[in-house]
Structure formats: structure tokens, C-alpha cells
Amino acid sequence: MRTGPNIANKFMRMVLCGAVPAAWFAACSSSSGTPDPANGSGGSGDRSGSSAIASSGPSDTSSSSSSDSSQERASSAGGSVSSSSGRSDSSAPASNSSSGDGAEASADLDDLGVDAFADSPARSETGISADGNGGSPDSGGEAGHAHTGVWRITPIGDSITEDTCGPQLMSQELIQNGHTNFILVGTETNNQNCSGAPSVESEGHAGYLVTDLLPPPHQPTLADHSAELPMWAANDKSDVLLMQFGTNDVWNGVATQTILQAYTLVLTDYRAVNPNVILFIAQITPLHPTGCGTCETNAEALNAAIPGWATSQSTAASPIYVVDVWSAFTASTYLPDSMYTADGVHPNPAGAALVAQDWYNALIAQGIP
């Protein structure tokens, strides 16, 4: 996407916190001890959006309505099944979520006129009732994921995982609906002001590219983080991964196949610790930063490749479910300074609520936790 060094440097410096108001992302410098490769300050990164599970990539950005395929469930090898968030109004969202300004980010969602988990078009189409009747927490519920003890769930990704409200709101909704047999685990702390939702742990790392986890001789795009991934896996001992990773990669023009190789590495390292880990992988949210005319096209190319990758990597012991968070937004609501994002990349609190709902639906559809 970016072949000239000047253009590449320009967009790498736009990644995440550098692309949004500083007040909103004060947490970027406090919640991650890793310097932001974009601006040299404490963690800043790309914030990608969230979840509707789908079997195919997003439709063309010029479309105003979602394709039927984005509502389908895709079967993966070994019995894994992609589940749909059921949004009937998921028109070809052309933009990626972004954060709002400081006041907007810290405001209670009620003050914004947002009911984070109110009924909206197609949210109940997963076949799971709003109260989360997914079966016994210990047995894994309707989907039959046998499990004993507390589910260890790790949201993993970049700043969209670390610095927006999605993980906290998802955790809050699970608890409010009686799903308490879980803990979110990771080496980072999500402590934004998210409508009273408690702080949680995650592996959200602002500014990271998933491909920078690849070991040498791979040449990292921004920084070499290859030594960190095995430590995350060993620390987390995860039963479930909720992965939305790759926004910074497509923003920086990394090839889709290289991103998929990095996904495989993440899965391999977590399977080395827990051979039965369950992966929910997001088709990333729209990406419409100002000045990047190819970002959304790159995002959609990655999203179109994810279901096939999931099928090839899924097993009966360690299934993969594709979660199409891209369809949570339409183009008009995910452009810079629009309803759900300030910068066309990071979801504001209202946008993060849509992402959280999709992750929630995906978990409950599989009887987790």
C-alpha cells in the first residue's frame, strides 16, 4: 500500500493515539509500558472494531447494505462454526471505529443516549436469548464445549482492544446476565471510564502490528515484538482468545498472507500452552483514517481471507469461530467525526458498545462462559 519511505513514515506516525485527540487517549501512556512506535510515547496504537460473525469477507464499500453472506454462518474444520451477530442493518460498513474526544470518551453511555446492549436490528438472531441462556457454565452450554472450572478469556489485539471500551462492556454484560464463571486475563489493564464497567485484563497492545510478532528473519514493520508472544501465552494460560489484530498491519500495507502467518503463530503459541484453546477471530472493523484511500480496501481483503484461514487451522480440540465485527458499522457511521468514531479508526464509547455486543453474542452462541 505504501511503497515510498516518506509515505510509509507519514502513515505509521498516524497510527492510533497519534491520530486522535490526546485527551481521549491519555490511557495510552499509562496502560502499556511499551513505547508507541508511532510517536515514541507510552502505548498508542491502532484501534480496530469488533464483531459480527460471518462466513465471508465484507461487501464492497460502495454498497449501502450488507450482503447476505455477511449474515451466514461458516463451518470450519473440526466442527468450528462461525456465528453471526445477526445485524440485519450491517450495510457495507466502510469505516473503522475510532475514539471520540476526551469528554465523549469519559462520558457515561447513558448520557450519550446509548443503551450499550439494547435490542437493535438482528441482535437476537444468534438463537441465544438476551438473558444469555447458553447452558451450564461448567459444561460449556449448548455448543458442548466441555470445560471444568473458571474460563480464562483473553482479548488480544492492538489499541482497539486495549484503549477502547469493548472488553470492559462485554465483561459487564456477561456478569449482568448471570455469566460469572470467567475471568479476563492478560498482561495489560483496561481501565477506561466505560459507563461504570469494571477494569479488566487483556493482551491489547496499542500500536502493535500482529506481524511484528513474527520471529526473524521476518523484517518487522514498526518494531520487533517476537519475544513477547510466548510470554503472553505462558502468562495467560487462556481457554479462550478473542482476537482482533491486524488494523495497523493493513494501515501500513502489510500483505494479507503475512498477516495470516502471524495469526497462525499466535494460535500455535497459545495452543502450546493449552491444546484446547478456543479462538474467536474478528474480521476487523472498517478503516477510514483521513488521507488513506486504500486502508479500507486492504482491511476488506484481510477480512475476506479470514474465514478460509480459520477453516484451515480449526480442529475439533481447538476450534476457531469467525466474528465479523466489521459489519457492526455502516460507512456513514464510521467515517471520521461520525456517530461511532472520531478518526475513522477507533470506536468511541457508543461504537465500542456495538463491538462488545458482538463479542458477547459470539461467546453466548457457543455456550461460553
N, C-alpha and C positions, 0 to 999 in steps of 0.2 A: 504494500500500500504506500509506504514511504521509501523511496529509493535514494533520495538526496539526503546527506547528513544534516543540512540545515533544516529541512522539513521534518526529519525524524526528531531532531532535538526540540524543535518547536512543539511537537505534539507530545513527546514524552514529558515535557515540562508542564503540559496542560493536564496530565493525568491527575485525577482525583481531587485531593484537597486544594491543589493549586488552581483548579478550575472553578472553585466555588467560593463564596464569601468566607473569610477566615473565621468569623464569629460562629458560624454553624459548625465548623469542624475543629473547634478547639480540642475536642476529644482525640483528634488525630495525633496530637503531640503528647497526649497523656496516656492513651490506652495501648500504645505499642511502643516498645523500646527500640524498634528497628528504624533507622533513619529513612526518611522518604527519599527514594531515588529521584523523584521528580524535582523536589525543591530543597532537599537537604535537611528538612526539619523532621521532627518525630512523626511517625507514620502518617502518610497520606496515601490514598490510593484510589483506585477505581471502584466505583460503587455500582455493581450491576444489580439488576432487578430480580424478580422472583418467579412465580410458579405456576403454571397450569400445565398439567401433564399431557403430553401429546406424542403422537407416533411419527409425526413428520415435521419438517422444518417450517418456519413461518412463511406466510404467503408474501407476495410482492408488496413492497412498502407503499406502492401507489394504490393498493386496494383499501377500501374503507371498511370492509367487513372480513371477518376471519374465514378461512377455508374450512370445509367440512373436515379435512384431515387433521386440523388442529384440535378437533374435539374427539378424535378417535383414541382408542387405547391400542398401544402397540405391544405385541407379545415379544418378549425377549427370550433368549435361550435359557434353558434350565428352569423354566416356569416363572421368570420375572415378567411382570406386566406393567406397561406404562399406564398410569391412571390419569384421567382428565380432571382438570379443575372445574370443568363444566361451565365455563363462562360462555354464554351464548352471544355476548356482545363483544367478544375479543376480536375486533377488527384489526387487520394487519397493523399491529402497533408498530409505528415507525420510529419511536424514540425510546431511549433508555432512561431508567429512572434517575432522578437526581435529587439532591438535598435542597431544602429551602433555605431561607436566610435564617439568621440566629433566632429571631423572635418566633418564626414559624416552626423551627425545629424544636424549640423548647416548649412550645405551647401544647396544652392538653388537646388530644384529638377531639374531645367533646367541644372545646372552644372553637375548633376549626369546622364544626358541624359535621364531623366524621364519626360514624359508628364503625369502629375498626372491623367488626365482624358481623355487621348487619347483613340481612339477606339481600343479595343483589342478583342480577340475572345469572341463572345457571349455577350458583354456588352449591346447590344441593344435588346436582346431577351425578355426584360421585356414588350415589347409592348409600351414603352414610348420613344419618340424620344429624342435624345441627348440634344435638347434645352429645355427639361423639360415641354413639353405640357401636364400638368396634370390637367388642368381645372382652374377655378377661385379660387384664394386663399381663398376667403371668403366662398365659397360654399363647399370647400373640394375637388373639382375637380371630375374626372371621377369615383372615388371609392365611392362618395356620402357621405363622412364624413362631415356632416353639422357642420359648425363652424363659429362663429362670432368673429371678432377681430383678434389680433395677436396670432399666435400659439406659445405656450410656450413649448419648446422642451428641454428635459434633457437627455444628455448622462450620463449613470450611470454604474459604474464598479470599476475596480482597476486601477493599473498603466497603463495598456494598454489604458484605457480611459483618464487618467489624464496626462500622461507624454509622449505620442506619438502624432503624427500629425493628426490622423484620424478626430477628431471633428473639428479642425480648417480648414482642407482641405475640409471637407464636407460642412461646412458653407460657405466657399469661393465659392465653385462650385454652391451651391444653388443661391447665390446672383448674380454670373456671368451669370446665366441662367434665371434671372428675377424673381426668387422666393424669395421675400424680406419680405413677411408677416409673419415673425417669429423672435424669439429671443431664444438663447440658455441660459438656466437658471440653476443655481446650486450654491453651496457654495464654490466651488473651481474655480481657474482661470487656464485655459490652455494658456500658453504664450510662447510656444516653437517657435524657428525660423523655420517656416514651409513655405518656398517658398513665403514669403510675406503675408501669410494668417493672418488675424487679430486675436487677443486674443479672447477667448470665455469663458463662464462659463460652468461648468459641475458638476456632482457628481462622478468624478473619484477620488478614494481614494487609493493611492499607498500602497501596502502591505496588503490590506484588503481581508479577506475571506467573501464571502456572508453569510456563515453560522455563522459567528461571529456577525451577526445582530440578530440572534435568541435570544429571552429572556431566562432567567433561567426558568426551571432547565437545559436547554441545556448548556453543558460544552463547552466554546469556545476553538477553536484550538490554536489560537495565542493571541487574546485579545477580551474582551467583548465590542462590539460596539453597543449593543442593544438599548441604549438610543438615538443614533444618527439618526436612520432611521426615526422616527416620526418627528424629527426636519427638516430633509431634505424635507420630503413630504410637511410639512406645509410651509416651506420657498419657495419651488419651484412652488407650485400650477400648476403642469405640465399638459399640454394637451396631450403630447406625451413623452414616455420613450423610449430611445434607450439603452437597457441593454445588456452589455457583462460582465458577472460576473461569477466567478467560477474557473478561472485558478489556483489561489492559493489554492483553495479547493482541486481540483484533484491532484495538485502537492503534497499536504500534506495528500493524501489518504482518504479524507472525502467521505463517502458513497454517491452515486448518490441520493438516496432517501432523505437524509438530505439536500443536495443542493436544490432539488426541493421544499422541505418545506420552505427553505429560500426564494426561488423565490416567492412562494405564499405569504409570509409575506411582501415582498417588494410591490407586487401588491396590497395586502389588504390595506397597509398603504397609498399608493398613491390614491387608489380608495376612501378611507375615506375622502380625501380632494377633489377629483374630480371623481365622479362616472363614468364619461365618458372618463377617461384617456385611451389612446391607447398605447399598449405595443408592441414594436418591440424587440424581444429577439434573441440574437445571439447564434448560435451553435459555440462555441468558437474556436479560431484559434488553429492550431497544437501546440503541447507542446513537445519540444525535448531538454530540458536542458541536458548538459553533466552530465553523471552519474546517470540519472534516466531512467531506462529501462522500467518502467511501466507507465510513465506520459502520453504518447500518447494514450495508451490503455485506461487509465482512462478518458482522455478527450473524446475519441470516445464513451465510454459508456454513458457519460453525454449527448453528442450530440444526441445519438440515442434515449434517453429518452425525450428530449425536445419537439418534436412535439406532443407526447401523452399528456404531461403535458399541453401544450398550448391549445390543444383541450378541455381538461377537465376544464380549467379555463376561456376560452374565452366566452364572452357574446355579445349579439347584441349591448348593450350600451357601452361596454368596450372590443373591440376585441383585439386579440393577433395575431401578424404576426411573423413567424419564419424566421430568417435571417441567412443563412448558410455562415458565414464568414470563416469557416474552409476551404472551397473549393477555397478560394482566392489564395491558395498556394499549390504547389506540394511538395512532400517530399524533392526533391533535392534542391529546392529554399528556404526551411525553416529549414535547419539544421544549427547548429552553424557555423558562419563565411561564410554564403552563401549569395545569392543575396539580400534577403529581411530581414535578421536578423543577428545579431552578436552572439546571445546567444541561439538561438532556441526557444525563448520565446517572445521577444518584437520586433515588427516591426520597422525597420529603416524608414527614410522618404519615400523611394520608396515603402516599404511594407505597410506603413500607407496610402499611396495614393490608393492602391488596396482596403484596408479596407474602406476608405472614399467613394470610388466609389460604393461599395456595399450598404452602408447605404443610399447614395444618391438615388440609383436605387430603393431601398425598399420604401423610402418615396414617390418618384415621382410616383411609380406604384400605390400608394393609394391616389394620388391627394393631398399630403401634402408636403409643406405648400401651 
